[in-house]
Amino acid sequence: MNGYGYVTICTRPGEKPDVQVAIYPDERARVRYGESGGRGWLRISQGDAQVSIGLDGSELEPGTVGAVRELAQASAAMLAHCERLYAARSVGDEQSKDKVGQGEAA
């Protein structure tokens, strides 16, 4: 799989711009957490695309904590989905190897 990232900016008359950033990771993708001056940040990078999510250092509000909690829960769900897909593919690869081996034995 080749990972990639892109940014889409859509502007329409009389409306605020819609900005979207997408990252489709591969083995080169990096996710890092760090702290600096009491501020925490999460950085996701793939090639030249990079997304940072951070705390601005101001007093935290319940909504901020809730948003970070949602991020963690969504990340855990995506990890579980990814692990299921990977396990299913691994089982399929093993079954294919078994069929090839059986064909060679015949």
C-alpha positions, 0 to 999 in steps of 0.5 A: 500500500502506498500512503498519501495525503491531500488537502481540499479547499472549497470556496463558495460565494457567501460561504466560509471556505470548507477545508479538509485534510486527508491522510491515508497512512502506510508504514512510513506514516508517523503519529507523535505526541508531545508536550511543550510549555504545558501544551500537548499536541498530536502530530500525524504525518504521511509524506509531505502531508501533516496534521497537528492537533493541539491544546492552545495552553488556555484553561481547558473547558469540558468541551475540549476534554470531550473532543480529545476523548472522542478522538481517542475513542475513534482512534481505538475503533479504527485500530480495532477495525484495522486489526480485524482486516489485517487478521482476515487478510492473513488468514486468507493468505495462509489459506491460499498458501495451503491450496498452492501446497496441496496443488503441488503435492497432487 
